[in-house]
Amino acid sequence: MRIVQNESIVGQTVVMDDTLYINCTFTKCLIVYCGGDFGWQNAQFSTDCIIQFEGPARRLFDFMKQFGLVKIPKPGEPLPQASPSTETIH
């Protein structure tokens, strides 16, 4: 797994799969997740980041939407605030 540390990532497309982000901040990024292993420790995501699911992750997301397990914000509805993460997520 690739490790990225102490980076301030702005305005980039970031593929989460196969990467561990430590002490990183993400601002105005497109966050892409395809279903692979990933992690972050002490990461901060601004509310202007966009999350996109691809491949197996997209199929799971669509499946969960069918059962009402995913809330999609309506246009103009405020997004939930992301708080800093202190533990690794896989």
Beta strands, then each sheet from edge to edge (+ up, - down):
strand 1: 2-5
strand 2: 8-10
strand 3: 13-15
strand 4: 19-22
strand 5: 25-27
strand 6: 30-33
strand 7: 38-41
strand 8: 44-45
strand 9: 50-53
sheet 1: 1+ 4+ 7+
sheet 2: 2+ 5+ 8+
sheet 3: 3+ 6+ 9+
end
